[in-house]
Amino acid sequence: MSERILVVIAGLLAALVLGLAFFWMPEMPERPLPKASIAAGGDFTLESASGPVSLKDYRGKLVLVYFGYTFCPDICPTSLASTAEGLKQLKPEEAARVAMIFISVDPERDTPPRLKEYAEFFHPSLVGVTGTPENLAEIAKRYGVFYARQKVETAGGGYVVDHSADTYVVGPNGQLVGKIAHATPPDRVVAEIRKHLNP
């Protein structure tokens, strides 16, 4: 076969494939999309360096709840720094109506005094709390939070904790009303807070 005939055949095949791509629309069976699960959230009581802290203590305020741990190498510091910067941009009267709770999912290492020091590094009003493994697992489940301990190859047998990185927004009535995604810039954090402060 000559080169010219091969080129013509290749061109016809290409045209056929393109034609099928544009005009052939097979019938797809209709399948209902799975409904997104909505986390229940709800009240909890955990330990801080100053004693027990309950979510219900903050009724009337918008509460930002973040699950993480103090040994987190990058995700927690990034999220907490961005949210804290957002809090600093609020007007004083707005800031007075907002609270933030940092829940450690690593109670083995994160004692209440350590959490206090860690939380205050980011923002003076950030409260660090933790609890028993069973209590934390139950609260995390209600909020739709995932976390899992992973071993790392170190001489001391260390570990990290993989975890969800969203900040959960609890309305003044104690109901879970939204989430702020990890790495949301401070100006967007402010916008999200104001959206729920002034519905």
N, C-alpha and C positions, 0 to 999 in steps of 0.2 A: 504494500500500500504506500502511496506517496505521502509525503509530509502534509500536503495540502488537504488530502482526504482525512487524515488523522486530526488536523486542526478543525475541520468542519464537524467531524463526529464529536470531538471534545466540546465544541461550541454548542452543538445541539443538546448534548447531555447536560451541560451547565444550564442551558435555558429550561430544560425539562425540570431539573432540580429546583431552580428558582421559581418556576411556575407552580410547582407543587407546594413550595414553601408559602407562596402568596395566596393561592386559591383553595388549597385543600384544608378544610377545617373539619376534622373528625368529630363525631358526636361524643362528648364526654359525659359519663354518667354523673348525675347530680348527687353530690355528697354534702351533707350539712357540715359547716365548719365547726370544729370543737369550740365550745364556749371557754373563754379565758376564765380561769379560776380567780375569784376575788377573795383576797385574804380577809379574815375576820378581824384581826388585830385584837384589841381589848386591853383590859387593865392588867397590871402586873406589879409585883413588889419585889425589889432586889436590894442588895446591900451596897451602900456607899461608905466612904470613910467617915461620914457624919451620922451613919445609921441607916435604917430602912428608907427607901425611896419608892413611892407608889406613883403610877401614872395619874391616878385620881387626885393626887396632891396638886396637879397642874390644871384642874378644871378651870375653864375660862381663858386659858392660854392656848396658843398654837404650839404644839410640841413636835420637834424634829427628833426622830429616834434613829440611831445608827448602830448597827451590829458589827463588831470587829474585835481587834485585840491589840495590845500595846506593842507586841513584838512584830507586828505586821510591817514588812519592809517598805511597801510603797503605796498600796491601795488605800489603806486607812489614813495615812498622813495626807495624801492628796485630797481625799474627800473631805476630811475634817478641816483642812486649811482653807479649801474653797468655800465650804459652808460658813466657817468662822468669818471669813472675809465678807461674805454676804451679810452676815449678822451685823458686822461693823458698819455697813452701809445703810442700815435702817435708821429712820428718825428715832429719837429717844422714846417718843410715845409708842412707836411701833415695837421697838426692841423690848419694851416693858411687857408686851403682850405675847412674847415668844420665849420658849425654853428649849433646851437641847439636852438629850440624854444619850450617852455613849454606853452601850451594853457590851461588855466583854464576853466573848464566847470561849475564852481561854481561862477558866477560873483556877486552873492549876498554877499558873504563873502570875495572873493579874489579881493581886490582892487589892482591896479597897484603897489603902494608902498609895500604892503604885498608880492606880487608876486616877486618883485625885490629882497627883502630880502631872500625869500625862495629859489629862483633860484640860487642866488649867493652862498648860503650855499653849493650847490652841485658842481658848477663849475663857475668860473668867467665869462665865455663867454655864459652861459645859459641865455636866455632872456625869462622872464615871461610876457605873454600877456593874455588879455581877451577882452570881448566885450558884446554886448547886447545878451540876451537869443536867440533872433531871428537870429542874425548873427552867433552865435556859432552853433545853430542847423543846419543852412544851410551849414556851413563849415564841420561840423562833418558828415553830410549826404554824402557830396562829397568825403570824405575820408573813408567812410565805418565804421565810429566810432559810437559805441552805448554808451549812457549814460542815466541814469535815477535816479532821486532823490528818496530816500527811507527814510521814517520817522523811527526814533529810539525812544524807550521808555525812555525818559529822562524828568526831571522836566521842562526843558526849551523848550521842543518840538524840539529837535535837529534833524538833518538828516545827512545821508551819501549819496554819489553819486556812484552808481555802474557804472563802465565804462570799455571800452576796454582798454587793457593794452599793446598793441604793440607800438613800435616806428616806425613811418613812415619815409621812406627814399626818399627824393626829390633830383633828380639829378641837376647838375649845370645848365641845361636848364629849370628848373622849373617843370619838369614832375615827377610824382610819379613813382618810380622805384622799390620799395620793402618795406618790413617790417622786423623789428627785434623783435622777440618774447619776451614776458615778461620773466624776470629772465635769459636771455641769459648772460653767464659769460663774463667778460670784454675782454678776449682774443678772443672770438668769435665775440664780438662787433667790435673789431679792424679789424678782418678778413672781416666782412661784409662791414665796411666803406671802406677798401682798395679795395674790389671787385668793388665797384661803383666809387671810385676815379680813379682807373686805369683799366677801362673796356677793 
